[in-house]
């Protein structure tokens, strides 16, 4: 059995509130051989409290943690992002179990950087946060669904550790990175609003559906390039039609009866 998980799998703690939870999460990661920890805008990073909870065995994980100001910045280089949630709703339709997600992640590890994202202890990931995720995972519980942050980290890392022991795994080629997808979605929104395909007052409603659709497909970098090329062509053609229409209108006015001096 391998001693550690691949270096291209990271745990991302988004806006964690308590230093002890950061330290305990680092310890859980170290138990399962995971070392890459990213902290997004932690509310309180008291190093002494973090390192004490991590213990000497996992203090290196906590000390080497990468700090980011936003979730978008933290996830930019990743090809596959898993968000954790205990809530369901219109923005959280596709929710898998830890074992299902671990199987998918194990297939990703050879050629893709993957991230497991955990939200704040009191509220979890917001709908805006969820838009960065390719899929969501929820940990089944009995009557009480609230888990400690480090417990949730341990469960998912453990399932991933087990999935990586399987000798026969599906191979998934390199997918488009998060920053490539975000650029594509921005361009899609601009074009679809311009051609009146989506409501400019609530564009995220339809974009969320597109995100879910493309996440199921698993876009590669070249796929993103093709879609962006189509968007550029649609944008160019739309602008051309607009200019041609203005030109025809001006020509029509210039060739009317008043312009030629004729009388009715």
C-alpha positions in Angstrom: 0.0 0.0 0.0 1.3 3.5 -0.8 2.6 5.6 2.1 0.9 8.8 0.9 -1.6 10.2 -1.5 -0.3 12.0 -4.7 0.9 15.5 -4.4 -1.8 16.7 -6.8 -4.6 16.3 -4.3 -5.1 19.2 -1.9 -7.5 20.1 1.0 -8.9 23.6 0.9 -10.4 25.1 4.0 -12.6 28.0 3.0 -12.9 30.8 5.7 -12.3 28.4 8.7 -13.2 30.1 12.0 -11.1 28.2 14.6 -7.4 27.6 14.8 -7.9 24.2 16.5 -9.9 23.0 13.6 -7.2 23.9 11.2 -4.7 22.0 13.3 -6.9 19.0 13.6 -7.6 19.0 9.9 -3.9 19.0 9.2 -3.5 16.0 11.5 -6.3 14.1 9.8 -4.6 14.8 6.4 -1.3 13.6 7.7 -2.9 10.4 9.0 -4.0 9.6 5.4 -0.7 10.8 3.8 -2.1 14.1 2.4 0.1 17.1 2.7 -1.2 20.0 0.6 -3.3 22.4 2.7 -4.7 25.6 1.4 -6.4 28.2 3.7 -8.8 30.7 2.2 -9.2 33.9 4.3 -9.0 32.1 7.7 -10.8 34.1 10.4 -8.2 33.4 13.0 -4.8 31.7 12.4 -3.2 31.6 15.8 -0.1 29.6 15.0 0.5 28.3 18.5 -3.1 26.9 18.7 -2.9 25.5 15.2 0.4 23.7 15.7 -0.5 22.4 19.1 -3.6 20.7 17.7 -1.7 19.4 14.7 0.8 17.7 17.0 4.5 17.3 16.1 3.7 14.6 13.4 1.5 17.0 11.3 2.9 20.4 12.2 4.8 20.4 8.9 1.4 20.3 7.0 0.2 23.3 8.9 3.4 25.2 8.6 3.5 24.7 4.8 -0.1 25.7 4.3 -0.8 28.1 1.4 -2.8 31.2 2.2 -5.2 32.7 -0.3 -7.5 35.7 -0.2 -10.3 34.2 -2.3 -11.6 30.8 -3.3 -11.2 31.7 -6.9 -7.5 32.3 -6.4 -7.1 29.1 -4.4 -8.8 26.9 -7.0 -7.4 28.5 -10.2 -4.8 25.7 -10.9 -7.0 22.7 -10.2 -8.6 20.6 -12.8 -11.2 18.9 -10.6 -12.9 20.5 -7.5 -15.1 18.7 -5.0 -17.2 20.7 -2.6 -18.6 19.4 0.7 -22.1 20.2 1.7 -24.8 19.1 4.2 -27.5 21.2 2.5 -29.5 20.5 -0.6 -31.4 22.8 -3.0 -31.7 24.1 -6.5 -28.0 25.0 -6.6 -26.9 21.6 -5.1 -28.6 19.0 -7.3 -25.7 16.7 -8.0 -24.5 15.3 -4.6 -22.4 12.2 -4.3 -21.3 10.0 -1.4 -17.8 10.0 -0.1 -17.1 6.6 -1.7 -18.4 7.7 -5.1 -16.3 10.9 -5.0 -13.2 9.0 -3.9 -13.5 6.6 -6.8 -13.7 9.5 -9.2 -10.8 11.3 -7.5 -8.6 8.2 -7.6 -9.1 8.1 -11.4 -8.1 11.8 -11.6 -4.8 11.7 -9.7 -2.5 10.6 -12.6 -3.0 13.7 -14.7 -5.1 16.2 -12.8 -4.8 18.3 -9.7 -7.8 17.9 -7.5 -9.1 19.8 -4.5 -11.4 18.9 -1.6 -13.1 22.1 -0.4 -14.6 22.5 3.0 -16.6 25.6 4.1 -16.8 27.5 7.3 -17.8 25.6 10.4 -21.0 27.6 11.1 -22.4 27.9 7.6 -20.6 25.7 5.0 -20.0 26.7 1.4 -22.2 29.4 -0.1 -24.0 29.1 -3.4 -21.3 31.3 -4.9 -18.6 29.0 -3.5 -20.4 25.9 -5.0 -20.2 27.4 -8.5 -16.4 26.6 -8.4 -17.1 22.9 -7.8 -17.4 20.2 -10.4 -19.4 18.0 -8.0 -20.6 18.0 -4.4 -20.3 15.4 -1.7 -22.3 14.9 1.5 -21.4 12.6 4.4 -24.4 10.5 5.4 -25.4 10.8 9.0 -28.3 9.8 11.2 -30.4 12.4 12.9 -27.6 15.0 13.4 -25.9 16.1 10.2 -23.4 18.6 11.6 -19.8 17.2 11.6 -16.7 18.7 13.0 -14.5 20.1 10.2 -11.6 17.8 11.0 -13.9 14.8 11.1 -15.2 15.6 7.6 -11.7 16.0 6.4 -10.7 12.6 7.8 -13.7 10.8 6.3 -13.0 12.0 2.8 -9.3 11.5 2.9 -9.8 8.0 4.3 -12.2 7.1 1.5 -9.7 8.5 -1.1 -6.9 6.6 0.5 -8.8 3.3 0.2 -9.8 4.1 -3.4 -6.2 4.6 -4.4 -5.4 1.0 -3.2 -7.5 -0.4 -6.0 -5.3 -1.9 -8.7 -7.8 -1.4 -11.5 -8.9 2.2 -11.8 -10.4 4.3 -14.5 -8.0 6.7 -16.1 -9.1 10.2 -16.7 -7.0 12.5 -19.0 -6.0 16.0 -18.0 -9.1 18.3 -17.7 -9.3 22.0 -18.1 -8.0 24.0 -15.0 -10.4 26.0 -12.9 -9.1 29.3 -14.2 -9.6 28.1 -17.8 -13.2 27.2 -17.0 -13.9 30.5 -15.2 -12.6 32.5 -18.2 -14.9 30.4 -20.5 -18.0 31.0 -18.2 -17.3 34.7 -18.1 -17.2 34.8 -21.9 -20.3 32.6 -22.2 -22.2 35.0 -19.9 -21.2 38.1 -21.9 -22.2 36.5 -25.2 -25.4 34.9 -24.1 -26.6 38.1 -22.4 -25.7 40.1 -25.5 -27.7 37.8 -27.8 -30.6 37.8 -25.3 -30.4 34.1 -24.7 -30.3 34.5 -20.9 -31.8 37.1 -18.7 -29.3 39.9 -17.9 -30.9 40.4 -14.5 -30.3 36.9 -13.4 -27.6 35.3 -15.6 -26.3 33.0 -12.9 -29.5 30.9 -13.0 -28.8 29.6 -16.5 -25.1 29.6 -16.0 -25.5 27.3 -13.1 -27.2 24.8 -15.4 -24.4 25.1 -18.0 -21.9 24.5 -15.2 -23.7 21.4 -14.2 -23.9 20.2 -17.8 -20.2 20.8 -18.5 -19.1 19.3 -15.2 -20.8 16.1 -16.1 -19.0 16.0 -19.4 -15.5 16.9 -18.0 -14.1 19.5 -20.4 -10.5 19.3 -21.5 -8.4 22.4 -22.2 -8.9 22.0 -26.0 -12.6 21.7 -25.5 -12.6 25.0 -23.6 -10.6 26.5 -26.4 -13.2 25.4 -29.0 -16.1 26.8 -27.0 -14.4 30.1 -26.5 -13.6 30.2 -30.2 -17.3 29.7 -30.9 -18.2 32.5 -28.5 -15.8 34.9 -30.2 -17.3 34.1 -33.6 -20.9 34.6 -32.3 -19.8 37.9 -30.7 -18.1 39.0 -33.9 -21.1 38.1 -36.1 -23.6 39.8 -33.7 -21.6 43.0 -33.7 -21.3 42.8 -37.5 -25.0 42.4 -38.0 -25.6 45.4 -35.7 -23.1 47.5 -37.7 -24.6 46.4 -41.0 -28.1 47.2 -39.7 -27.0 50.7 -38.7 -25.4 51.2 -42.0 -28.5 50.1 -44.0 -30.6 52.4 -41.8 -28.4 55.4 -42.5 -28.3 54.6 -46.2 -32.1 54.3 -46.3 -32.5 57.7 -44.7 -29.9 59.2 -47.0 -31.7 58.0 -50.1 -35.2 59.0 -49.1 -37.4 61.6 -50.8 -36.1 64.5 -48.7 -32.5 63.7 -49.5 -33.1 63.8 -53.3 -35.1 67.0 -53.1 -38.3 65.3 -54.4 -41.8 66.6 -53.5 -44.8 64.5 -52.7 
